[in-house]
Amino acid sequence: MAYLLQRLLTDAAARQPQRAAVASDGCLLTYQELDRQSNKVARALLRLGVAPGDRVGILAPKSCAAVIGLYGALKAGACYVPLDPKAPAGRLGHIVRDCGATAIVADDARRSQAADLATAAPLPLRVVVVGVPGRPEGEETAGVPAQDADVVPWTAVAGESGQPLAEERTIETDLAYILYTSGSTGTPKGVMISHRNSLTFVDWAAATAGLSEKDRVCSPAPLTFDLSVFDIFATCHACACLTVLPDGAATFPVSIVRFMAAERISVWYSVPSVLTLLACYGSLQQFDLPDLRVVIFAGEVFPPKHLTRLMAELPRPRYLNWYGPTETNVCTTFEVPAGWADVQPTPIGKACANTEVFAVTGEGRRVSRPGEQGELYVRGPSVMRGYWGQPAKTAEALVSNPFRAASDEFVYRTGDLVTLEPSGDFVFLGRRDSMAKIRGYRVELGEVEATLYRHPAVQDAAVLPVPDELLGSRLRAVVTADGRDLTREDVLEHCRQWLPGYMVPDIVEFRKAMPRTSTGKVDRTRLAQEQNELEPARDAGPDKG
Amino acid sequence: MEKVINDYISRELVPDPALLPLANDTLLLDSGILDSLGLLRIVVFLEERFGITMGDADLLPENFATVNAISAYLRTREPGKEAAHG
């Protein structure tokens, strides 16, 4: 039997048909319902001519509809491509064209947005609407012409058979999803993940977090972020319940904690900045959270003092620090010991099962002694298939294993610099290139710069990260204009047309001329020094008195 | 005070120019203007602009529902009214 993500669902539906699979915004789906509804979506996609290997966009926030949609796409033999409904239309249009999507699955509220995206794309692109089972179609229906032949309404999808499909259309090396991340040359790049790549992580993650059918798992990460692979698939692996944090609750730390208490969340997975907010502003002393047994964080460095504070406020759960770029999913793990009160950064730990990591020094030697530094490489079945349609970029990232000359294996070069601890754990030191992390999101500074250069009045642009305890980094754009009047508002409005919110600079600084090095390059060191003198790194949160 | 806050939100947080001009009773959460990142930014702005320190008891949806709500909350935090801060 093939090793496929959709098998997790068919197996769960056979084992625990009546258990809750997804709870979101008042919608509760059992495994049996999720299985049947996704069969319907798969049939609707097949009826449109979706073929094995096709790309199907998912335009919906994490919800019952989104999970039905993505399993439907997988069952149809397609790979799914999450589309952030809040991203600018230009960026979504680029992703849809770049991956050559043949269909978009949208929830009812995103129906017109999906139809607009399909109309704008120079592709024969059809839209399949997924509603909430048992609920009538929403008011959006009224806004779309009834004769719109490119939209398959939920009423038509719901009329399909919910019985299992006769055959699997994929094998484990086929693509399961493509996740678009920031690209240094100005456009996002698509990380191609196969079923085998993903399941390597999913199997390990479910075992490591000790997931069982009793768990209620929550992660605020959107579908576009690879953290979502955990709560969508590892949860299903264990027949546990994926519990979606509503948009409204995600804004306020206290609302998040109230939600965790009310929904009896037992496993939490997020970037550290969300947990920092809970530690600083979550009123944790008022909540016991007796059900919470595992807290996992990944995506950026957790400032040690906030982790210490969180663990002091909530001493009961296990705390796991997971590390891994989208290209490999999680590849190392560190369980933070109880009573952790270290001022040093939390280690990223050791390799996960079935994965190997090693660091290579500047001289090309393998890091073997404590204190040595090098760039981290990852090998094993979780390493991506490459970047969609970008063989040159793929060749830069997937390189021959430097220590196995005879092997034809490719290993992933992370670009992350690490050092080895006496315990054998790795510790993250920084980046080899110009990538920053904003709340766990990767931001290629070059992509923001390329966007700034697209503005006709911008002559020179440099974007630098400014360290920030709460946000990981803030973005500072230094701009010179070609004599025309250019305001901060002009620059921000231009950026918002092309970039998701987390990539829009916070600070815009105008200069008459850009400082340059002797070779004529923008002098980033000088710009960074000036920033440090101007404003020391901001601290987070009030101290508890 | 309302103007200072409205100006800041209009300039820094409104994601779509179609939402401008911003009314002081526009629901900031329902309209998607205020997300978790926006909340942090406005907290930092308010702390610096009004010389206050906000703790977890202050970061409540009711205090940030609208420009008017933020202003009303800030008035309870004016010097001499610190006791209102739990």
Interface residues (C-beta under 8 A of the other chain):
Chain A: K86 G248 A250 T251 F252 P253 V254 S255 V274 L277 C280 Y281 G282 S283 R439 L470 L471 E489 E493 R496 G501 Y502 D506 R538 P542
Chain B: R11 P15 D16 P17 L29 D30 G32 L34 D35 S36 L37 G38 L39 L40 R41 V44 T53 M54 G55 D56 A57 L59 L60 P61 F64
